[in-house]
Amino acid sequence: MNKPLLERYTKESLLDALEDTPVILIHGSRQCGKTTLAKSVGEVLGYAYITFDDENQLGAAKADPVGFVKSLPEKTILDEIQRVPELFLSIKESVDANRVPGRFILTGSANVLLLPQLSDSLAGRMEIIHLRPLAQCEITGQKPNFLASLFSESLFSAVTNKKTASLGSSLADILVQGGYPAAIQRKAAKRRNAWYRGYITTILQRDIKDLANIRNVNLLPKLLSLAASQTGRLFNSSELASPFSVSRPTVREYLALLEQIFLIEELSPWHSNRISRLIKTPKLHLSDTGLASSLLGVNADELWKDKELLGQLLETFIYQELRKHASWHDEDLKFYHFRNKDKVEVDIIIEKGRLKAGIEVKAAATVKQSDFKGLIRLKDACKGDFAGGIVFYDGEQVLPFGDKLYAVPISHLT
């Protein structure tokens, strides 16, 4: 028996968008919950549902895009829209003729904004919601408040005496489980890993072929596995290209395809003329630590013993959790990292307007003043625009380490 559906906190953003925007696109990796979210809202509000995983619907839409869109009910969900980029112009014409809010809910397992056929045809007519796999707070049913605390005047000073349990080896269990709903429903680690293996095979053989005609499809699983081993590290195209007998530009093209289907992403470097000798290389992150663990062939016990890999996956986990939280935040947040040539770094920088906050990630149960070195450097550079600096660690309580500097238990995100 399937477990009851978990509440997606993005649902409120979708409902808000339907009030004033003709087209809403929910995009994200396959199986992250886009269709479930769209249908959970659409069934209540009277939306018709069409999926382009249905070959008959796909063929009809490609054969006559104009006629297909004209035949649709006024409120329609179009699932896996990236398979029919020909529809975008017809959707634009339909919306321009009848600009009623909430006309179409689209879902896409590829970033359709990167498709040349879309161009700017729906500019000003479409709102985009990036849905990621489940956040830990969605799995546990706890409303998130970390980002609100991070940018509040009191920061975390109000909870310095409150104790929470450290995660210990269960941290590895969380990382290996990941956030894909179908994987989470499988209680046995062996069965979850089987799901991830099948998922990787299907998505690389199917979705990539929809987007591009590439000759070395068999290279993609190996390249994705190598990317998983580099998650949380500075992006190095030469290192990623070296095991393969293809050119570096070709590998870069393949990585762009993996990014387009939301399996990997780059975290841009932060720039400031107040910090010298900054490295301008982005960081690489996998979309999900369960996916990364499966690609690397590690279980929870093995991950817990491999502290270096544990640290890498934990940094990716924290980054992805914060991106999920940011999608529910009322204000736009931008994410960066920084590192200079002296190897002073901050894992994650979050910008809210002029304010900057820094995040460092540590897998250990203890934290030292030296762990704040990069955050102090960031604080000095930002001066009055510094919101706060956090070192996540596997401890039991929030600890102050100076003005606007705190060690915060990882469990505050879970």
Secondary structure, DSSP 8 states (H G I E B T S, - for coil): --------TTHHHHHHHHTT-SEEEEE-STTSSHHHHHHHHHHHHT-EEEETTSHHHHHHHHH-HHHHHHTS-SSEEEESGGG-TTHHHHHHHHHHHS--TT-EEEEESS-GGG-TTTTTTTTTTEEEEE--S--HHHHHT----HHHHHTSSSTTGGGTT-B----TTHHHHHHHH-S-HHHHT--SHHHHHHHHHHHHHHHHHHHHHHH---S-TTHHHHHHHHHHHTTTEE--HHHHHTTSSS-HHHHHHHHHHHHHTTSEEEE-B---TTS-SB----EEEES-HHHHHHHHT--HHHHHH-HHHHHHHHHHHHHHHHHHHHTTSSS--EEEEEEBTT--EEEEEEEETTEEEEEEE--SS---GGGGHHHHHHHHHHGGGEEEEEEEES-SB-EE-STTEEEEEGGGG-
